[in-house]
Amino acid sequence: MNQDTLHPLVELFREAGPAAVLTGAGISTESGIPDFRSPGTGLYSRMDPMEYLSVEAMMRRPERFWRMFAEINGPIAAAQPNAGHLALARLEEAGLVSALVTQNIDGLHHKAGSRRIIELHGHLRTARCEECGRRCALSEAIAQLRERSRPYCAGCGGPLRPDVVLFGDMLETFPEASRAVREAKMLLVAGSSLGVHPANTLVYQTERLAIINRDPTPFDSMARAVLRAECGEALRTLADALLESV
């Protein structure tokens, strides 16, 4: 991708200053992590998430919940950041990204070196006890499944749950995400179809919206710059263009 294609987005950054960034599944598919919501191929097209990945499913059928969760976690835990994740970390280090809001639970922004990350849907690094609140590495919780049907807290013996937002959970980090977008000079959406509520309402918290996504979104008409592209190459080229002049 040549830098001329990115000219409107580069100029918007130069005009506005530091941006908040909202990332979705599209930034991580290039790291081999499938988009759960993709029609026909996504996990949700093969099973009802309410039956497997909801608070009710975890409470009523914990053994089945944890089997499914361990299956999902395997390939995600092995994934590595791609050029898009690394580019956003570079832009943050240069002072051009003020906050990174992500809908993803894969932790790839952490692996890439980004620092101010607001994980709307939680993460796969830890599990916590539902009784005492003690946390342990999620890998330790999943390792217990070799000998038992569900994991328990090493401290009090209470049941563990992953530190992700399940269907039926409150989205506790959303106020922080909304504040970060309002405080920034612009919002860059990268790899999100903007079809999931309430994350898609963050576009109303900014006067300068830019979108990088492979497919159209319902908010393209609101954006000052729209780029139809895969995130990895687009963000790498954007970072190169912006950092040349820093």
N, C-alpha and C positions, 0 to 999 in steps of 0.2 A: 504494500500500500504506500503510495507516495504522499508526501506531506501536503500537496495541493488539495487532495481530497479532504483533508482534515482542517483546511483553512478556517471555515466558520467556527469550528470548535476551539481551535487555537486562539483565534481572535476573541472569543467569548471569555476564555480563561484570562487573557491579557487585560481585557476590559474589567472583569469582575474581581479577579483575585482568588483567594483560597476557596475551594469548593468542598461541599459535603458530597459524598459519593454513596449511592445506593446500589448494591450488587445483588443479582439474583442467580438462578441456576445456570444461566447462559455463560457465566464466567468460569464455571467449574466443569462444564461438559468437556472442555478441552484438556482437562486433567483426568478424563476417564470416568467422571462421576455422572451417572445418568440423571436427567431431569425427571423427577418423579411424576410430573404432570403431563409429560409429552403424550399426545393421543396415540394409542396403539402400542407404544413401546415403553412408556413410563410405568413405574410400579403401581400407580393408582389406577391404571387401566386394566390391571390384572387382579386387583383386589380392592376391597372397600377399606380405605384407611380408618374409618370409624370402627371397623371390626378388629383391627390389628394395632393401630397406632394412636388410640385415644386413651384418655384417662379411664374411661369406663372399661375398655379392653384390658388395660393394665390391672385394674382392680378385680375384674370378674374372671379373667383368664390369664393370670400372670405368667404361667408356663409358656403359653402360646405367644404372648406378647414378647417375652424375652428371647424365644427362639427366632422370631421374626426380626427383632432388633439386632441380635447378634449377626444375622445374615446380612442385614443392611450395612452394619458397621464395618464388616470385613474389608470390602473394596475401598470404602471411604478412608479408613485408617491408613491404608497403603498409598493413597494418592499424594501427589506432590504438586506444589504451586506451578502454574504456568506463567507465560510471559505477561498476561494481564494482571495477575496477583502481584508479580514482581514490579511491574510498572507503577502500580498504585502505591506500593511501599516507597519507591523512589520519589514519587511526587509528594508524598507526605513528608519525607525527609527533607525535601527542598522547600517545604512550607506552602505548597500549592494544593494540598488536601488537608482540610481541617478536621474531618471526621469521616469514618467509613462505617456506614450502616449496611449490614448484610442480612439477607433472608436465609443464607446458607448455614448449615450446621457443621460443615466439613472442617473448619479450622484452618483452611488454606491461607487465609489472610494472615493469621498468626505465624504460620510457617514461613510466609514470604517476608515477614519483618514489619508489617504494619503495626502501629501501636494503639492509636485511639480507635478501637473497634467496638461497635455496638451490635451485638448479635441478637436480632429480633426474635429468632426462634431457638435460641440456646445453642448448645455445642455438645460435642462428643468427647470432651476431655475427661469429664468426671461424672460420677453418679453420687447421689446423696440419699441419706437415710430419711425415710418419711416420718420417723419418730423423734430422733435426736438431732437431725440436720447434719451429722458428720458426713464429710465427703471422702471419696476415694477415687483413684483413677478408674475410668470406665473399663479399661482393659482388665483390671483386677476383678471387677464385678462380673464381667463376661467369663473370665477364667473359672469362676465358681460353677458355671453351668456344666462343666465336665463331670461334676460330682453331685449336683443338685439341680432341681428344676427351675429355681430362681435364686438370685443373689441376696445375701443378707449382710447387715452392718457388722463389722468386726468389733465395734464398740458395745452397742446395746442389743444387737441381734434383730433389730427392726428391718423391715423390707426396704430394699434399695430401689431407686428409680433413676433413670438417666436425666442429666441436666439439659434436656431439650424441652421445647414447648410442644406438648401433645395436643391433639384435638380435645377441646374442653378446658384447656389451661388458659389463664390470663396472660396477656402479652405485657409483661411487667416493664420491659425496656422501651416500650413505644414512646412514653413521654420524653425520655432522654433523647431518643432519635429525633423526635419532632423538634425539640429545642436545638439540637445540633444543626438541623437543616435551616431553621429560622435564623440562627446566628451566622451561618455561612453566607457568602456572597452569591453563590449559585449552587445548583444541585445537578450532578452528573449521574444519570442512571446507566448502569452497565450490565447488560445480560439479564434484564428482567422484562418480562412481558407486561408487567404492571397490571396483572389480572387478579392479584391476591390482596384482599382487604385485611388489615388497614394499611399495609405497607404502601399501597398505591396512593393513599391520601397524602403522603409526604410531598407529592408534586405540588400540592396547593400551598405548601409552606414556603415557597420560593418565588421570586419574580424572574429568575433566570434559570430555565430548565434546558438541559441538553440530554440527549438519549443516544446511546450506542447499543444496538440490538440487531440480531440477525433478521427478525421479523417485525412487522408493524406492531405498534402498541396503541391502545385507545387514547393516549395522551400526546401523540406525535404533533397534533395541530397546536398544542400549547408550547412546544419546545422551540427555542431559538436556533438550535442546531440538532439535526437528526442524522445519524450515520448508520446505514445498513451494513453491518459487518460483524465478523467474529470478534470477540472482545480481545483476545490475546494480541493479535497483530495490531489492531486499532489502538489499544492502550499503549503498547510498546512504542508505536510510531508517534503517538501523542506526547508521551513522556520525552522521547528524543527531541521532538520539535520544541517543546516548552523549555527543556533544560539547556538547550543550546544557547538560549538568550538569558539564562540566569547567571 
